[in-house]
C-alpha cells in the first residue's frame, strides 16, 4: 500500500510506540520513542537469532505495560539481506515494520547533536525520528508465485553472468592458441566447433587428425550442417596458425575444463528457463502479454519478479516511480534546470524496461511509429534515448492495463494515444 505523508503521520497516535532498529549481521540495536519523539527506556541490544527475537518481543511487552500503549511500529534500514529474518518474525507477530532510506539516515543524523559521528546506539534514534515524521516506506516482500519468480529470475541472471564470464575466457584461450578458429566457425559455441574443441582443441591436434579425421568426428555425431569443405578449411587454418605453441599439455587441459564449465552452465540455464516459463504460465494474463510482438518471456518474467502483484498499485505512475523513471526538475527563481529521470527505485526494473523497448522499436510497428513521432514532432522533439525512456513508461501502462483489467492488447488504441496538435488545430 502506498500512503501519502499525511496518511503516514495519521497512523501514529498517543498510544503508539515507535522503535528504531539498527540492523547488523549479528547484533541489532533498538531504541523506543512515543509519537512526540520522547524516548522510552534505554538502548536495547538483541541478537540476530531466534533467542534474540524472543528477547525483543519480551522487551516490547514490558514497554507496552510500562507506558500503557498498545500500538507498535518498528522502523529499520534495509541493510543488505540481514533484515529478512527480522521482517519474517515481526510479520508472524503481527508487528508493523517500515523501512527508511539509508541516504535519509545519513543526511539527518546530525540534526540532534550537530556531530557527524556514526554509532550503533545513535542510528536507531535517527531511524525512529524519520518514522515519526512519516518519512518511511512499507516494505513489499513477494509471496507465493511472485516470490518464486523473483528467486528464479535472480538465479537466471547469475547463471547468465557466469556463462558470459566463461565465454570470455574461452575466447581469450582461442586468441592465444588458435586465433584462426573464428574465421572458420564464427562462433566457438556452434555444435561443429564444440565437437572439434573437445576432441582436438589445439592446431597440432588438428594436424594429426587431418581433414578426414575432423569430418569423421562430425559424421560419428550425426552432424549434417558441416562437411569436408569446412574440415579442409580448419585443417589449412591449423597449418598456417600464428597461435602460441608452448605449454600444449596444460593449455589442452584448460580448454577442456572451460568447455565442461560452459556446458554445465548451459544446462543450468535451460533448466531455470523451463522453471520460469512454468511459473509465468500460472499467471493467466501472461499469455496476453506474450502476444505483443517484440515482448518475450524474459521481459515479462523480469517485470513481474520486480513489481510483484501489480494489483497492489493504484496507478501505473506508481510503478514508474518504483522503476526510477519519474521526472525530476531542478529549478530556482529564473533558472530552469534540465528535466531528467530520478533513477530512485529498482535499477533492475529500469534496466529490464529499457532493454525491452529497444527490440520493440525494431520489431513492433506501433512502438516504432510512436518512437518516430516522439523524435520528429515539431514541438518539443525528443532525443532517441529520451524517446526510449518515454516508451518504457508507455510499456508500463500497457502491462498495467492488461494485468489488472485482463483486456487484450489493442495496437490501434496505442496509436490513437499519440497527441498530434496539428491535427487538432485543423479539426
N, C-alpha and C positions, 0 to 999 in steps of 0.2 A: 504494500500500500504506500502511495506517495502522498505525504501531507505537506501543507504549507507551513511556514514557520509559526504563524499564529495558532494553527491547529496543534503543532507540537508543544507550544507553550501552554495551551489549554489542557493538555493531557496531564500536567503536573498540578497538584493541589496541596493544601495544608497537610494532607495525610500521606504525602509522597516522601519516599527516601530515595535519593539519587546516589548511586555508588559508582565511583570511578575506579577502573581496574587497569593497572599497567601490566600488560601481558608479556611474559618471558618464556623461555624454553622449559625452565624447571620451577621457578618460584614467582608467584604473582603478588602484587601489592595492591591493596584496596583501601579507599577512604570514603566515608559516608557523609552526606550533607542533606539538609532539608531543602524545601523548594525555594527558600530565600538565599541559600548559599552558606548557612551556618553549619559548621562541622559538628558531626555527632560521633563522639568517641575518638579513638586513636587509629593510627595506621595499622591495618591488619594484613598479615602475610599468610599465604596458603600455597601449598604445593600443587603442581600441575599433575594431580593424580586423583584417584577415587577418594582416598582419605582426605586430601586437601579440599576437594569439592564438598565433602561432608562437613568439614570444618567451616567452610564458607557459609553453608546452609545454616549451621548452628549459630554462627555469628550474626547472620541476618535475622534469625529468630530472636536472639537476645536484643538486637537493636529495635525490632518491632515492639517487643514487650516494654522496653525502657521508654521509648518515645511515644508509644500508643499510636503508631502509624501502621497502615496496612498495605500501602501500595509501594512496590519496589521497581525501580528502573536502574539497570546496570549499563554503564557506558564503557566502551573499550576501544582501543586502537586495533585495526586488523593487522596484527604483527605476523607476517608470514602465514604459516599453517598452524601456529601454536594455539590459536583461539578456537579452532574447530571443536576440540574436546569439551571446552567450557560451554560453547554455544549449544552443543547437544545436551549437556547436563541441565543447563538452565531451561531449555525447551521442555525437557521431561518434568521439571519442577514448576512449569508454568510461570517462570520469571522472565520479564521482558528484557531483551538485550538489544542495545542500539550501538552503532559504530560511529566514531568521529574520525574526521580526516586527519592523518598524521601531520600533514602540512599545516593544518589549523592549530594543532597542538604545539608545533614548533614555533609558530608565529606568536601565539598568545601566552606562552608560559612566563614571559617577563612582566605581565600585567600586574601580578600580585606583589612581587618583591623587586622588580626592576633589575633583575640579575639573570644572566644567560645560562646559569648552571642547569644541568640536567641530572636528576636523581630519580631512583625508583620510587621514593616517597613523594616527590614533587609532582610527577606526571599524573598520578591519579586525581589530584586536586584540579589540575588544568582540564582533564577529561571531563570530570563531573561538572565543572563550571560551564563548559561548552554544551553539555546535555541540558543543564538548567536554562541556558539561553536559547534552546531549540536548534542548536547547530549540530545536528546529527542526522544519520540515515538509518533506517531499519534494514538489517541485512536480509538478503534473499538467499536461502540455501535450497537448491533444487531438490525435489523429491520425486520418487518413482522413476518414470521413464526418462525424465529430464536430467535427473542425477546420473543415470546410466549413460545417457547420451553425452553429458559433459565429460565423464571419465573416458569414454570411448574415443571422443574426438581429440582429447589431450594425448591419449595413447597413440593415435594416428599421427599427430604432429611430431611426437617424439620419434616414432619409427621412421617417418619420412626424413627427419633431420639426420638421423643416424645413417639412413640409406644414402643421402647426399654426401655425407662425410666419407663413406666407404667408396662411393663413385669417384670422388676427387682423388682418393689415394690410389685407386686402380688406374685412373687416367695419368696420374703422376708416374706410376710404375711404367706404363706403356711409353710415355715420353722419354724415359731414361733408357729402357732396354729395347724397345721396338717402336720407334716413332712413326714408322711407315704403316703401322697396323690400321690407323684410322682412314688412310687413303683407300684401303681395300674393303673395310667393313662399314666405315662411317661411325657407327655406334658399337661400343665394346659389348653392350648387353644384348645384342642381337643373338638369336639362337645359334646361328652358324659360328659366330665369334666365340661364344661361351664354350661350345664344344671343343673348339681348337685350343683355346686357352687352358682348358682343363687337361688336355692330352699333351699338347706341345706349346707351352707358353713362350719359350724363347726362340729367337731366329735359328739358333743351332739345332733345336729340336725339329723345327720345320724342315730344315735342310736334310736331316736324317730321314724324315718321313717321305719327302718328295711330294710332288703334286698328286700322284696316285694314292699315297698314304693319307693325305689330307681329305681327298674325295671319299676314301673308304670310311673315314670317321663319320661323315655326313650320311653316307648310304647305310651304315650299320645302325644309325639312329633314325633312319627313315625320314631324313630331312630333304625335301624336294625343291626348296626355294633356291638352292645353290648347286653348282656342279663343277665340272672340270675347268671351265674358264676361270671361275673365281679361285679355284685351287692353284692354278698356274700363276695367277696374279699375286697370290700370297707367297708362293714359293720364290718368285722373282723378287718380290719386296724383301724377303728374308736374305736373299743373296746380296742385295745392294744396301742393306741396312747400315745406318750410322750409329746404331744403338751401342750402349756400353757393354763390352763382352766380359767384364770382370765380375767375380762373385756369382757364378752361374748357379751353384747349388743352393745357396740361401735365397737368391732372388727368385728361383723357381718355387721354393717353399713359401716365400712371402706372397706371391700372386695366388697360389692355391688357397692359402688361408684367407686372403681377401675375398676371393670368389666364394668360398664357403660362407663367410660372413654376409656377403651380399645376397646369396641365395636364401639364407636363413631369414634375413630382414624382409626379403620379397615375399616369402611365405607368411611371415607375421603380418605384413601389410595386407595381404589378401584375406587373411582371417579377420582382421579388425574391420576391414571394409564390409565383409559379409555381416558382421555384428551390427555395424552402423546402419546398413541397409535394412536389416530386420527390425531394429528399433524405430527407424523413421517410418517404416510401413505400418507400424502400430498406431501412428497418429493419422487419422483419416484425411485431414486436409493436405498432407504432404504430397499426395498424388496430384492434386491440383497445382501445387507449386512447381512440380517437376514437368508439368505440361507447358510451362513458359519456355519458349525457345531460348537457349543460352543459359538456363538455370540448371545446375547439376546437383547431384546428391551431396557432394562435399559442401557446396554453398548452403544448402538447406539444413544439413546436419550441423554445420558450424554456427549458423544463425540461431537455431533452436537451442543448441548447447549453451550459448552465451546469454540468450534472452530468457530461456526457461518457458514457463507457462505464460504465453503472451496475453492471456485474459486478465492478468494482474495489472495491466497498464490501461489507463483511461483513454489514451490517445497515442498515435504514432509519434507525436512530438516528444513524449517521454522516452521512447526508445532511441530517438535521435539524440537526445541529451545523454542517455546511457552510453551511446557509442562515441561521445565526444564530438558530435557533428553540429551541435548547437552553435549559432553565430555569436561572436563576441566583438565588441567595438570599444576602442579607447579614444574618447573624445573629452575635451575640456575647453570651455569658452568658445573661441572662434576656431580652435583647432579640431579637426575631424580626422581621427585616425583611420587606419585601414581595417576593414571588417574581415575577420578570419574565423576559422572554426576553433572551438575551445580546447579540443583534444583532452578534455577531462572526462574520463569514463573508461570503458573497457576497450583497450587498444586492439585486442584480438578481434573484437566485433567490428571495429572500424576497418581493420585490415581485410576481414572477410568480405565486407560490403564493397570495398574499393576493388578488390581482386575479382569480385563477381560482376561488377559493372563493366569492366573492360571487355570481356568476351560478349557481354550483352550488346554493347555498342557495335561490335563487329558482326554479330550473328542475328540480332533481333531487330526487325525492321522498325518497330515502334520506338524503341530506345535510340536507335540510330537517327531517326527523324527528330526526336526531341533534342538529342545532342547537337545536331546540325542547327536547329533553331536557336538553342542557347548560345552557340558560338558565333552565329551570323546575324542575330537580330540587330536592328538599327539602334534601339535604345538599350543601353547597358549590356553590351555583349560580354559573355564570359570567356575567360581563357579555357583551354581544353581541360586542365586539371580542375578548375572551378566547376566546370560543367559536369565532370565525373563525380565530384562531391555532391552536387545538386541531384544528380541521378541516383546516387546512393541513398539520399533521403527519400526520393520517389520510390525506390525499390522497397524501403522500409514500409511506406504507406501501402504499397501493393501487397506485400506479405501480411501486413496487419489486417487489411480488409478481407483477404482470403481466409486467414487463420481464425479470425473472430466471427465472421459472418457466414463462412462456408460457401461463398459465391465462387463462380467460375471467373477465370482471368479473361478480361474483355479488352482486346487490343484497341478497338475503336474508341472506347471510353478513355484510354490512356492518351490517345492522340487528341481527343477533344479538350483535354485539360490544358493544352498549350494556349497561353494567352497571346493573342495577336492584335495589338492595339490598332493597327492599320485597318484590319477588317471591321473592328467595332466602330471606328470613325466613319468608314464607308457606309456601314449599315445605318 
